[in-house]
Amino acid sequence: MDRPPQFLRALASRNYRLYFGGQCVSLLGNWMTATASLWLVYHLSGSPFDVGLVGFANMVPVLVLAPFAGVWIDRVDGLRLVRLTQVLGMLQSASLAVFAFSGHMTVPVLIGLCGVQGLVNALDFPARQTLTHRFADEHAPLTNVIALNSITFNLARLVGPAIAGFVIAGFGPGVCYTVDAISYLAVLAALAAVRLPVHVPRAAMARPLADLRDGVRYAWGHPSIRRVLTMVSVIALVGFAHGIAGPIFARDVFGGDARTLGYLMSATGAGSLLAGVFLSLETSADVRGRILAWGAVIAGAGLTGLAIRGNLALAIVCYAAAGLGTVLLMVSANTLVQTLVAGDKRGRVLSLFTTAQSLFPIGSLLIGATAERYGLHLTMGICGGVCLAAGAIYSRGASVAIGIQTVESSNQ
């Protein structure tokens, strides 16, 4: 059998091939649901703040609960846990479909069900990160696995919203939710077929809060991890403003419909996919640090461009730039943290990484409220300026070697 291209070499691992295939199908449905929910809430209320509230409800449980989930994840088998979270996610999508088809969908119901998905994600996100490490066998270098995860996610981000736009326009959002619920069967089948070594959980401590404090102290005391987590937090707050603003641009600025929203979100996916392919080529840790800084700058440039009252073509280019920049930053940050962290603290530190990413809901509320009060274009300009400043500040330290050393696992 011929060896796969370098950027696909993780697919030489049987476990990762199974996971990759299941994710390609399931994530397509996830992005159809995300697009449908953004469009539906703006259709129901006409309020930019309510659009931000959907993002808040979907992620705030992750922000609050992920650090505590990390303590638990270090003690259980992540594969079994992810199987459970996929079942729960399927039930949540099916519930969205029932309310949409029955005509009983309201803004509070939609936000409430998004909150349920957030509770599931609080366990699923950090648990899935620990599985990434276990999939990285001798055929699947960790850096390549993380980059391919990003490619999978953003390939779905490219195709899913475009499909959703036409489905919503022709059949309504309920069909998107139904497709999403069915798509979970693919990843459940893949996870059932995965075979990993028996997981030996870390011995439980009598005081979980002390366990959590130990993880926080470790991450904060490690300069490189601290810098990365700080940068991720800033970008999570303001770097995804284009996603929250999508329905407003589509309907009010460009006079379009759900298909226009699909084009914008797919442009983000195209930029993100390009970033994933680029990052799948193995690079050293100090290069990853520089890429992280450039990601913030590119995302900031894209958001700043959206502050210009241009046409749809310019907006599509800006959405692609924002997608490119945010993925360059987030995937590089993920790789750096996973390279640095000690094995016995992996679940806790990755849960902190998830928490940093999950500042997005607070950003959603701020962006929605600011856009409602001061206007969409000014809001995009402010967010873009913050990203540019963050990238410049981080890059000043990038000339100093990030000092990455692969930390030995728990017995070091």
N, C-alpha and C positions, 0 to 999 in steps of 0.2 A: 504493500500500500504506500502510495506516494505521501510524503510528509506534507502537511498543510502549510500554506503561506505563514510567514513569521507572525503576522498579526492575528492569525487564527490558531496558533499552535496549542492553545489551551484545549482546543477541541480534540486533541489526541487522548485526553482523559475521558474514559467512559462516563464517569459520574458527571463531569461537567457537560458533556454532550447531551445527556438526558435533561439536565437542569436547563441548559441553554434552549433546547427545543421547546420544553414546556413553557418557559418564560416568554419566548417569542409570541406564542399564541395568547397567553394570559395577559401580558402587558398591552397587547393591542386592544383587548376589551377594557382594560383599566383606563386607557387614554380616551376611549370612546365615552366612558362614564364621566371622566373629568370634564370633557368638552360639553357633554349634555348638561351637567350640573351647573356649569358657569353660564351657559346660555339660558337654561330654564329659570334660574334665580333672577337673572336680569329681566327676563320676559315677564316673570310674575310680579316683580316689584319696581323695576326701573331705577333701582337705587345702586350706585357704585359701592356704597357702604355695605349693602347686603351681599354684593359679589365678594367683597373682602371678608365678610362674615363666614361665607362658605369655606374659604381657605382657612380661616381661624378655627372653625369647628372641626375641620378635617385633620388639623395638625396639632392643636393645642394639647390634646391628651398625650401626644408624643413628647412635647416639651416638658410636661409636668411629670410623666410617669416613666420615661425612658431610663433615667438614672437608676431608679429602683428596679426596673425590669432587668437592667444589666447585672445587678447583684444576683438575681434569680437565674439568669441565663448562664452565668458562670457555673451553676450547680446542676443544670439539667442538660438533656440531650437536645441540642438546637434543631436537629432534623425532625424529631417528633413534634417539637413546638411549632416549627414552620408548617408542618402538615396541618396542625390544628388551626393555625391562623388563616390558612387558605380556605378551609371549610367555612370558618366564620365570615371571611370576606365574601365568599360565594353567597351565603345567606343574606348578607347586607345588600348586595347588588340585586338579588331576587326581590328583596323588600322594596327597593327603589322602583323596580319594574311594576310591582303590584300597585303601588300608589300612583304611578304615572298612568297606567292603563285604566285604573278605576276612576280617574278624574278627581281623586281626593288629595292630590299633591298640593301642599302649601309651602310657603317659605319656612315656617317653623318645622314642619315635618322634614323637609329637605335638609335643613341645617342639623336637625336632630340625628338623622341617619348618617350624615357626614361625620357627626361626632362619634357615632358608633364605630365607623370605619377608623377613626382616629384612635380609639381604644385598642382596636385590633392592631393597628400599625405600631403602637407603642411597644408591643411585644415583637411584631414581625420584623421591623426594620433592624434593630440590633441583633436579633437572632439570625437574620439572613446574612448580616455582616460576618458573624462568626463562622457560618457555613462556608462563606467564600474562602476563608483561610483553610478549612478542611478539604475543600475541593482542590486546593493548590498542591497537588502531588508532584512527582518528578516530571510529569508530562505537562503540567499546568503551572508555570511560574505565577506567583501571586500578582505581580504587576500586570501580567497579561490577562489574568482572570478578572481583575477589577476593571480593566479597560474594556474587555468584552462584555462584562455586565452593563457597562455604560452604553456600548454599541447596541445591545439588545433593547435596553430601556429607550434609547433615543431613536432607534429604527421604528419602534412602536409609536413613539412620539411624533415621528414624521408622517406615518401612514394613518394612525388611529384618528387624529382630529379631522383629517381630510375626509375620511370615510364617514365619521360622525356628522360632519356638516351636511353632507348629502342625505344621510339617513334621517337626521332631525328635520330637515326641510321637507322630505318626502313622506316620512312615516311617524315622526315624533320621537321624543327622547326615550320613551319606554322601550323601544326596540334596542337602543344602545345599551340600556341597563340589562336587557335580556341576554344580549350577546356577551356582555361582560360576565354575567353569572355562569353561562355555559362555558366560557373560556377557561374558567378555573379548573375544569375537569382535566385540561391538558397538563397543567403544572402539578396537579394532584397525582396524575398517572406517572409523571416523571419522578416525583419525589418518592412514590411507592417503589419504583424500580431502582433507585439509588442504593448503593451498598457502600457504607463507610465503616471503618474500624469501630469497634465498640467504644463508646464515649465513656471516659472515666471522669465523673464530675469532681470538681474541687470540693474539698471538705468544707462543710458548712460551718460558719462561725455562729456563736451564740447570739451575737448582736449584729443584725443586718445593717443597721445604720452605721455602726463602726466600720463594717465592710465597705459601705459606700464611701464614707469619709476617707478610707484608705485609698480607694481608687481616685477620688478627687485630688487628694494630696499628691498622689503619684503623678497625675497628669499635670497639675499646676507646677509641680517642682521640676518637671522636665521642660527646659526652655523651648525646644523645638516643637513639642506637642502643644505647649501653651500658645505659641505664636500661631500655629496652624488653626487651633480651635478658636482663637480670637478672630482671625481673618474669616473663617467660615461663618461665625456668628454675625459679623457685620454684613457680609454679602447675603446671608439668609434673610436679614431684615429688609434690605432694599434692592437686592440684585434681581429679584423675580417680579418686579413691578409690572413688567410687560405682560406677564401671564394674567395678573389680576385685572389689568386694563383691557384685555382682549375683547370682551363683549362690548365695551364702551367704544373702542376704536371701530369695531366691526359695524355696529348699528348706528351710532350717533355721529361719528366722524366721517365714515366712508359710506354711510347709507346702505349698508349691506344686510345680509342675513346670517344664518348659522353657517352657511358655506364660506362666507368671508372670514368668520372666526376660525373655521377649519384651515383656511389658507395661512392665516397668521400663526396659528399654533404649529402647523406643519413646517413653516419656515423656521421656527424655533427648533423643531426636531431635526431639520436638515443641518443647521449649524451645529447642533449637539452631536449628531451622528459623525460629522466631519471631525469634531474634537475627539470622539471616541476612537475613531480609526487612527488618528495621529498618535494618541496616547497608548494604543495597543503595541506600538513599537517600544521595546524596553529602553528606558533611559535611566541615568543615574539619579540619585536622590537630590543632589544639588541642582541638577537640571529641572527636576520636578518642582523644586522651590521657585525657580525663576518662572516656570510655566504658570505656577499658581498666581504669581504677581501679574503676569501678562493677561491671565484670564480675567482678573478684576478690571484691568484697563480696557480690554475689548468689550466686556459686558457694559462698562460705564459709557463707552463710546456709542454702543447701540442704544442705550436708554436715552442718552443726551440727544441722539438723532431723532428720537420719537418726540422730543420737545418741539421740534420744528414742525410747523403746520404744512406738511408735504402731502404727497399723494399715496395711494395704496402701495405702489411699487417701492417707494422709499421706506415705508413702514415694514414691508416684507424683508428688505435688506437689513433693517435695524433689528427686527425680531430674530433673524438668522445670526446676526452678530451677538446679540444678547445670549442666545442659546449656545453659541460657540464659546463665549467667554465663561459663562457659569459652569459649563461642564469641564472645561480645561481646569478651572479652579477646584471644583468639588472632587473630581476624580483624582487629581494630583494630591489634594489634601487627604483623601481617603488612603491612597497608597502610602503617603508619608507616615500617617498615623499607624497603619498596619505594619509598616516596616519597623517602626520604633518600639511598639508596645511589647512589654513582657507577656509571655503566654498566660500566666496565671491571672493577669489583670485585663485580658483582652475584652471580655464581655463588658466590664465596667467602663473601660476607656472608650470602646466603640459606642456604648450607650451615651457617653458624654458627647461624642462626635455627632450622634443622632440628635441629641438635644440641641447642639449648636445649629445644626441644619434646621431644626424645628422651631427656631425663632421666626420662621416664615409666617406663622399665624399672627404674631404681633405685628409684623410688617404688613400683612394683609389688611388688618384693621387700620393701621396708620395710613397706608396708601389709599384705601377706600375713603377714609374720612377726609384726607387732604384733597383728594380729587374732587370730592363732593363740595368742599368748601372753597377751594382755590382754583380748581380747574385741572383738567387732565394733563395738559402739556407742561404746566409749571411743575406738577408732581413728578413727571418723568425726568425733567431737568434736574430737580433736586436729587432724585435717586441716582441718576447717572453721575452727578458730581461727587456724591459720597463714594461710589464705586471707584471712580478715578483717583480720588484722594487716598482711599484704602490701598489701591494697587501701588501708588507712588510710595507710600509709607512702608509697605512691606518690601518693595524692591530695594529700598535703601539698605535693608539688612540682608538682601539676597547676595550681595557681593562678599559677605562673610560666609564662609562655608557653613552650611546648615548643620554640619556636625553629625550627620546621620551615622549611626552605628546600629547594625541589626542587634537588637537586644536578645540575649539568650532567653529561653523560656523559663518557666517558673523556678527552676533550681538555680538560677543565677542570683 
